[in-house]
Amino acid sequence: MLELYQAEGCPYSKKVRKQMQALGLSYVAHNPRTHGGEVRDEQAHERLIELGGEDQIPFLVDPERDESLYESDDIVQYLDRHYGDTGGT
């Protein structure tokens, strides 16, 4: 299942969530910190850095394809390419 490391108040995270919902994707949302950087979930924050090497959100993990990426625009393009009508699973 897709995993999204994000923050509720972050406009970039919102963009990714909106696209995931538009595509009807199931995912697990992790909220390691606020948009301003205050750590809220120490375990999720440590895992974010362990998986991606950066304290940056949004961060998508796709274990099915062994892919992970930052940057909302890149994530949206990835989702469209692999999970959109033409990408399929």
C-alpha positions in Angstrom: 0.0 0.0 0.0 1.2 3.5 -0.8 2.5 5.6 2.1 2.5 9.3 2.3 4.6 11.3 4.7 2.8 14.6 4.9 1.5 17.4 7.1 -2.2 18.4 7.2 -1.4 22.2 6.9 1.0 21.8 4.1 -0.3 22.9 0.7 2.1 20.6 -1.2 0.8 17.6 0.9 -2.7 18.7 0.1 -2.0 18.7 -3.6 -0.8 15.1 -3.4 -3.7 13.9 -1.2 -6.1 15.5 -3.6 -4.6 13.6 -6.6 -4.6 10.3 -4.7 -8.2 10.8 -3.8 -9.1 11.7 -7.4 -7.4 8.5 -8.6 -9.3 6.5 -5.9 -6.0 5.3 -4.3 -5.8 3.7 -0.9 -2.9 4.9 1.2 -1.5 5.3 4.7 -0.9 8.9 5.8 1.9 9.6 8.3 2.1 13.0 9.9 5.7 13.1 11.2 5.7 16.9 11.7 3.8 20.1 11.1 4.3 22.2 8.0 6.3 24.5 10.1 8.7 21.7 11.2 7.5 20.8 14.7 7.9 17.1 15.1 4.6 15.5 16.2 5.4 11.8 15.7 9.0 11.0 16.5 8.8 7.4 15.2 7.3 8.5 11.8 9.8 11.4 11.6 12.7 8.9 12.1 11.3 6.6 9.5 10.9 9.5 7.0 14.6 10.3 7.3 15.6 6.7 7.3 13.7 6.0 4.1 14.4 9.1 2.2 17.4 10.7 3.8 15.7 14.1 4.1 13.3 15.9 6.5 11.1 16.9 3.7 7.4 16.5 3.0 5.5 15.3 1.1 7.3 12.1 0.6 5.7 9.1 -1.2 6.7 5.5 -0.7 5.4 2.9 -3.2 6.6 -0.5 -1.8 4.9 -2.3 -4.7 7.2 -0.7 -7.2 10.1 -0.1 -4.8 10.0 3.6 -5.5 10.0 6.7 -3.2 10.1 10.3 -4.1 9.8 13.9 -2.9 8.3 17.0 -4.5 4.5 17.3 -4.9 4.7 17.8 -8.7 6.9 14.8 -9.2 4.6 12.7 -7.0 1.5 13.8 -8.9 3.1 12.9 -12.2 4.3 9.5 -10.8 0.8 8.8 -9.6 -0.8 9.7 -12.9 1.8 7.6 -14.8 1.4 4.5 -12.7 -2.1 4.7 -11.3 -4.0 6.9 -13.7 -6.4 5.5 -16.4 -3.5 4.8 -18.8 -1.1 3.6 -16.2 -3.2 1.0 -14.4 -2.0 -1.6 -12.0 
